[in-house]
Amino acid sequence: MALAVIVLIAFALMIPLTAVVLDSPVVKAWVDRMQGGKIEGGADVKELAKKVSVLETELETMGRQLAQIQEEHQYMQRLLEDPAHPTAAPKSLPKSGS
């Protein structure tokens, strides 16, 4: 009798668990693939590839800009630390012709 109750409870708990698993997107995709359904998103992949290419280009540009800003920062830091140092800044500015 006790064994029958345990089996009945286990069966009752398996029903909602089975429903959740069978309703998952992974199982739906697997069933579609098994039935020979086409894989959606071919155009999306091309669009994403274009976006990645644009992002890579922008990242390279930002990297160059960051390097330039770092060089400018180092130059300004040298000027602030020792303005009299010959490599920090020119000693005199050229005179204008007018």
N, C-alpha and C positions, 0 to 999 in steps of 0.2 A: 504494500500500500504506500509506504513512504517513498519507495523508488518510483512509483507511478507519479506521485506529486512532484518529485524532483524533475522527472522527465517532462512533465507538463509545464512546469515553470521555465525550464530551460528552453523548451519549444516556444513558449510565449515571448521570451526575451529575444529569441533569434529572429522573430518576424520583423520588428522595427530595425534591428541591426542590418538585416538583409535588404530592407527597403532603402536604407541610407546608402549602403554600399552600391547597390544597383543603380541608384540615382546619381552617383558621382560623375563628374565630367570625364574622369579617366576611363571609367567603364563605358560611358557613351562613346568616347573616341575610339576605344578598342572595338566596340561593336560595329561602328561605322567602317572602320578599317577592315574588319573581317567580312563585312558585306560588300566590300569593294567600293566604298564611297570615296569620293575624291577628297584630297587634303585641301582645305580652304586656306587662303592667305598667300597665294602665289604673287599677287600684286602687292600685297603688304610687305613681302620680303624685299621686293625691288625698291619700294618706297623707303623702307628702313635702311637699305644699303645706301641710298642717296643721302639720307639724313646723316648716316655715320660718316660718309665721305665729307659732307659739309662740316660736320663737327670736328673731324680730324684736321681739316684745313684751318678752321678757326682756332683750334688748339695750337697748331704750329705758329700761327700769327701771334697769338697771345704769348707763346713761349719766347718769340723774338722780342716782343714788346717788353716782356718782363726782364729779359737780359739787358736791354737798353736802359730800362729804369734802374736796374742794379748798378750798371756802370756809372750812370749819372749820380746815383746816390753815393757811390764810393768817391767820385770826384768831389762832390760837395762836402763829404765827410773830411777828405784831405784838406780842403780849403778852410773848413772850420777849425780843424785841429792845429794847423800851422800855416797861416796865410803868408808868412814870409818865406816859406820853403820854395826853392826855385821850380820844382816840378808841380807845385800845387797850383800856381797861377802866374801869368806873366807879370814882370815887375812894373812895366809901364805899358800903357796903351798907346798904340800908334796915333800920331797927331793927324788931325784931319787937314785936308788941303785948303780949306776955305778960311 
